[in-house]
Amino acid sequence: VQLVESGGGLVQAGGSLRLSCAASGSTDNIYATAWYRQAPGKERELVARITSSGGTTNYADPVKGRFTISRDNARNTVYLQMNSLKPEDTAVYYCNAQYYGGRYLYDHLEAWGQGTLVTVSS
């Protein structure tokens, strides 16, 4: 599985951005996709996650009510709509896919995208 993110950029506080994560390869084996972020000097943290079957979503507390994760299975793409952005949302955002792999699809594997920078100015 390969992932490519897009949609990052510079935005003023209170503004919005939509990130996209396009998957290729063995996309049928993906069972969940998540967005993580890493701010300068901080550890990478989970932002939101969505399952491939059923579309169950989870959000980190700091983004609840402001960010929405969604998926378009036909396009093998997961989105992160970010509204009411704050300077503390500034980070590199990474897409992560969890998928079954190996000879009998018993292995739980994960793939990462290259990251996209989101900068929120005050």
ZIUR-V475719 format. One record per pair of residues at least 24 apart in sequence whose ideal C-beta (glycine too) atoms are under 10 Angstrom apart, sorted by the first residue. I is the first residue (numbers start at 1). GAP is how many residues later the second one is. D is the distance in whole Angstrom. If there is no record, write none. Layout:
I & GAP & D
I & GAP & D
This chain:
1 & 24 & 4
1 & 25 & 6
1 & 26 & 7
1 & 27 & 10
1 & 28 & 7
1 & 29 & 6
1 & 32 & 10
1 & 75 & 10
1 & 96 & 5
1 & 97 & 9
1 & 98 & 5
1 & 100 & 8
1 & 108 & 8
1 & 109 & 8
1 & 110 & 4
1 & 111 & 10
2 & 24 & 10
2 & 25 & 9
2 & 95 & 9
2 & 109 & 7
2 & 110 & 10
2 & 111 & 8
3 & 27 & 10
3 & 30 & 8
3 & 73 & 10
3 & 75 & 9
3 & 91 & 9
3 & 92 & 5
3 & 93 & 8
3 & 94 & 6
3 & 107 & 10
3 & 108 & 6
3 & 109 & 7
3 & 110 & 4
3 & 111 & 8
4 & 73 & 10
4 & 91 & 8
4 & 109 & 6
4 & 110 & 7
4 & 112 & 9
5 & 30 & 9
5 & 73 & 10
5 & 75 & 9
5 & 87 & 9
5 & 88 & 7
5 & 89 & 7
5 & 90 & 5
5 & 107 & 10
5 & 108 & 4
5 & 109 & 7
5 & 110 & 6
5 & 111 & 4
5 & 112 & 10
6 & 71 & 10
6 & 89 & 10
6 & 107 & 9
6 & 110 & 6
7 & 72 & 8
7 & 73 & 8
7 & 74 & 10
7 & 75 & 9
7 & 86 & 9
7 & 109 & 6
7 & 111 & 9
8 & 83 & 10
8 & 84 & 8
8 & 85 & 6
8 & 107 & 8
8 & 108 & 3
8 & 109 & 5
8 & 110 & 5
8 & 111 & 8
9 & 107 & 8
9 & 108 & 8
9 & 109 & 7
9 & 110 & 7
10 & 80 & 10
10 & 107 & 9
10 & 108 & 8
10 & 109 & 5
10 & 110 & 8
10 & 111 & 7
11 & 71 & 9
11 & 74 & 6
11 & 78 & 9
11 & 79 & 10
11 & 107 & 8
11 & 108 & 7
11 & 109 & 6
11 & 110 & 7
12 & 73 & 8
12 & 75 & 10
12 & 108 & 7
12 & 109 & 5
12 & 110 & 8
13 & 71 & 9
13 & 72 & 6
13 & 73 & 6
13 & 74 & 6
13 & 75 & 10
13 & 76 & 9
13 & 107 & 6
13 & 108 & 7
13 & 109 & 5
14 & 69 & 9
14 & 70 & 6
14 & 71 & 7
14 & 72 & 8
14 & 106 & 9
14 & 108 & 10
15 & 67 & 9
15 & 68 & 8
15 & 69 & 8
15 & 70 & 5
15 & 105 & 7
15 & 106 & 9
16 & 50 & 9
16 & 65 & 7
16 & 66 & 6
16 & 67 & 5
16 & 68 & 8
16 & 69 & 7
17 & 63 & 8
17 & 64 & 8
17 & 65 & 5
17 & 66 & 9
17 & 68 & 7
17 & 72 & 9
17 & 76 & 9
17 & 99 & 10
17 & 101 & 6
17 & 102 & 10
17 & 103 & 9
18 & 50 & 9
18 & 52 & 10
18 & 61 & 6
18 & 62 & 7
18 & 63 & 5
18 & 64 & 7
18 & 65 & 9
19 & 28 & 10
19 & 48 & 10
19 & 50 & 10
19 & 59 & 9
19 & 60 & 7
19 & 61 & 4
19 & 62 & 8
19 & 63 & 7
19 & 74 & 6
19 & 75 & 10
19 & 76 & 8
19 & 94 & 10
19 & 97 & 6
19 & 99 & 8
20 & 52 & 9
20 & 55 & 9
20 & 57 & 6
20 & 58 & 8
20 & 59 & 6
20 & 60 & 8
20 & 75 & 9
20 & 96 & 9
21 & 48 & 10
21 & 50 & 9
21 & 55 & 9
21 & 56 & 6
21 & 57 & 5
21 & 58 & 7
21 & 59 & 8
21 & 72 & 9
21 & 73 & 9
21 & 74 & 3
21 & 75 & 9
21 & 76 & 8
21 & 92 & 6
21 & 95 & 9
22 & 50 & 10
22 & 53 & 7
22 & 54 & 6
22 & 55 & 5
22 & 56 & 8
22 & 73 & 9
22 & 91 & 9
23 & 48 & 10
23 & 52 & 9
23 & 53 & 5
23 & 54 & 7
23 & 55 & 8
23 & 72 & 8
23 & 74 & 6
23 & 76 & 9
23 & 88 & 8
23 & 90 & 9
24 & 52 & 7
25 & 51 & 9
25 & 72 & 9
25 & 74 & 9
25 & 86 & 8
26 & 71 & 10
26 & 73 & 7
26 & 74 & 9
26 & 75 & 7
26 & 79 & 9
26 & 83 & 9
26 & 85 & 10
27 & 25 & 9
27 & 46 & 9
27 & 49 & 5
27 & 50 & 10
27 & 70 & 8
27 & 72 & 8
28 & 24 & 9
28 & 45 & 10
28 & 48 & 9
28 & 71 & 9
28 & 72 & 9
29 & 68 & 9
29 & 69 & 10
29 & 70 & 4
29 & 71 & 5
29 & 72 & 7
29 & 73 & 10
29 & 76 & 6
29 & 78 & 10
29 & 80 & 8
30 & 41 & 10
30 & 43 & 10
30 & 46 & 8
30 & 48 & 9
30 & 67 & 5
30 & 68 & 7
30 & 69 & 4
30 & 70 & 8
30 & 79 & 10
30 & 80 & 10
30 & 81 & 9
31 & 66 & 9
31 & 67 & 6
31 & 68 & 6
31 & 69 & 7
31 & 77 & 9
32 & 24 & 9
32 & 26 & 9
32 & 46 & 10
32 & 64 & 9
32 & 65 & 7
32 & 66 & 5
32 & 67 & 8
32 & 78 & 9
33 & 36 & 8
33 & 38 & 7
33 & 43 & 10
33 & 44 & 9
33 & 45 & 4
33 & 46 & 10
33 & 47 & 10
33 & 62 & 7
33 & 63 & 7
33 & 64 & 5
33 & 65 & 7
33 & 66 & 9
33 & 78 & 10
34 & 24 & 8
34 & 35 & 8
34 & 44 & 9
34 & 46 & 10
34 & 60 & 9
34 & 61 & 8
34 & 62 & 5
34 & 63 & 8
34 & 64 & 8
34 & 76 & 9
35 & 24 & 10
35 & 25 & 10
35 & 28 & 9
35 & 32 & 8
35 & 34 & 6
35 & 43 & 8
35 & 44 & 9
35 & 45 & 5
35 & 47 & 9
35 & 58 & 6
35 & 59 & 7
35 & 60 & 6
35 & 61 & 7
35 & 78 & 10
36 & 24 & 10
36 & 55 & 9
36 & 56 & 9
36 & 57 & 7
36 & 58 & 5
36 & 59 & 8
36 & 60 & 6
36 & 76 & 8
36 & 77 & 10
36 & 79 & 9
37 & 25 & 10
37 & 26 & 9
37 & 43 & 10
37 & 52 & 8
37 & 53 & 9
37 & 54 & 4
37 & 55 & 7
37 & 56 & 5
37 & 57 & 7
37 & 78 & 9
37 & 79 & 10
37 & 81 & 8
38 & 53 & 6
38 & 54 & 5
38 & 55 & 8
38 & 56 & 7
38 & 77 & 8
39 & 49 & 8
39 & 50 & 9
39 & 51 & 6
39 & 52 & 4
39 & 53 & 8
39 & 79 & 10
40 & 50 & 8
40 & 51 & 8
40 & 52 & 9
42 & 49 & 8
44 & 47 & 9
44 & 48 & 9
44 & 50 & 7
44 & 52 & 9
44 & 68 & 10
44 & 71 & 10
45 & 46 & 9
46 & 50 & 9
47 & 33 & 7
47 & 35 & 9
47 & 42 & 9
47 & 44 & 9
47 & 46 & 7
47 & 47 & 9
47 & 49 & 10
48 & 30 & 9
48 & 32 & 6
48 & 33 & 10
48 & 34 & 10
49 & 29 & 10
49 & 47 & 8
49 & 49 & 9
50 & 28 & 6
50 & 29 & 9
50 & 30 & 10
51 & 47 & 9
52 & 26 & 9
52 & 45 & 9
52 & 46 & 9
52 & 47 & 9
62 & 24 & 9
62 & 26 & 8
62 & 27 & 8
63 & 26 & 8
80 & 36 & 10
80 & 38 & 10
82 & 36 & 7
82 & 38 & 9
85 & 33 & 8
85 & 34 & 10
85 & 35 & 5
85 & 36 & 10
86 & 34 & 6
86 & 36 & 9
87 & 32 & 9
87 & 33 & 5
87 & 34 & 7
87 & 35 & 5
88 & 32 & 8
88 & 34 & 10
89 & 29 & 6
89 & 30 & 9
89 & 31 & 5
90 & 27 & 8
90 & 28 & 6
90 & 29 & 5
90 & 30 & 5
90 & 31 & 8
90 & 32 & 10
91 & 24 & 9
91 & 25 & 10
91 & 26 & 8
91 & 27 & 6
91 & 28 & 9
91 & 29 & 9
92 & 24 & 7
92 & 25 & 5
92 & 26 & 8
92 & 27 & 10
93 & 24 & 8
93 & 25 & 6
